[in-house]
Amino acid sequence: MPASLSTELLGSVFENPFMNASGVHCMYVNELDELSESKAGAFITKSSTPSERAGNPEPRYISVPLGSINSMGLPNQGFEYYLDYALQRQKKHPDSEPLFFSIAGMSIDENLSMLEKLQNSEFNGITELNLSCPNVPGKPQLAYDFELTKEILTRVFTFFKKPLGVKLPPYFDFAHFDIMAEILNGFPLAYVNCINSIGNGLFIDIDNESVVVKPKNGFGGIGGEYVKPTALANVRAFYTRLNPSIKVIGTGGIKNGKDVFEHLLCGATMVQIGTELQKEGVSIFERLESELKQVMNNKGYKTIDEFRGKLNSL
Ligand code: SIN
């Protein structure tokens, strides 16, 4: 029997654990439709703000040898655009897997107001609250402020009763893993998504002695191969600290089936692909599917549950 890649989250069974990372190939309806028709097991919308945003000036996304640097600044078509898409999809394809819907307000009130609208709508998918965008000038990444994160989640869960996950920035210290996990364990979260890009890196074009993205004097979020060890560490740190009811989505540095296997071994339930999806397009999901099956066949695994989270220590 060939290996099965099926994965369960919140009672829904997904054909495989692959998704796009929010921000990549999910700004417009045609891109979302391409994801829907691709081999991805699920997909997520671009993080939305209440109104349409143009985002930061270009150039704002550059592929570099081992990954990418971006300072997009949350360009998006506005909350209602994605909600319309979600509701129409539910109507047209009532049996399809749930849609992930990402929001990233510019303030706590904006987040609360979008969540209230989702709560009061017919939306029956999974919401992701992005607490970690590093690219809006003057707006620090929310999830680096532990008290504020706790306050936001406290306010959210007074009224939000639908499945909710949070997108986290990378953490780099055991003390921070511990503090954040303790906060997150206090709420009925569906999942945490580790990690957003490593914020505020700098990539330099030595010929021109220049930065490569325009916003923030060249500072931007780093993705791709550069970030895989940090992503794996965050997946593992939260998988081993969170209540088992809070799942972990692994994002960062996935290029091939072995990378996916590593994320799953660290405990990820689903995995998201950003930089490499941007480079390769949606055909990447078919390649990852056959590469992950190959890794599992070589190791004699028939299902992901046989090895998920079972990373050995020395
Ligand atoms: C962006 O639009 O700047 C990227 C989104 C994110 O990193 O959360």
Residues whose N, C-alpha, C, O or C-beta is under 5 A from the ligand:
A	BS01	SIN	G23 S71 M72 G73 L74 P75 S132 C133 P134 N135 N196
